[in-house]
């Protein structure tokens, strides 16, 4: 799909490339527990932004994914990456509750992520905040990471 969409764009058929992503995503939405759908959303959002430089459209694509797929490390990494490449002022506040619900699932949330995936995403988020966050958000994320993933002394 990705190669085909890129070829369509290179031949000047940007509309066809977008249509391909939309059609394949539509088919995958009909499948229960599609493993391809989160990847498609992440790639489609990235493709959209790189081709059109329309940050709002790319953000809508990746946020739409949250309505159709379970929150995953892959999707959250795509959101963090997207936020990191935006020009200032960046909108990053929406990431905190998403990351927190992934790394610290509760009884109401079904989260098949392993402990190592959750810890890795927490570290990625802390690195992201180190570059673009404020002191308060960095401290909060570091405290949560220590509480959840570092052995208690």
C-alpha angles and dihedrals in degrees: 000000000000093000091046093049091048090050091050090052093048090053090053097258099121091153089055091051092053091045091053092055091047094049095047091045090052091053092047092050087062092058120085113241095356110192091196097057098074090049091048093052093048093048094042092052092048092045092049093051095045093048101040104018086222101144094182093055091048091048091050091052094053093042090049086059089066088064093054108033137041115264107267141175090250094055094045091049088052091051092047092048091048092050091049095056095049119107117246133307090055124194105223106141092092090064097065099070091043094051092044093052090050099047095040108035118187132207091272094054122076106213120169092183116125123238090252092053091050092047092047092051090049089054091048090051092049090051090050091050090048088062102036111010133090125252094259094053092046092052092047093051093045092049092049091048092051092047094050105034113020120082113254113245 
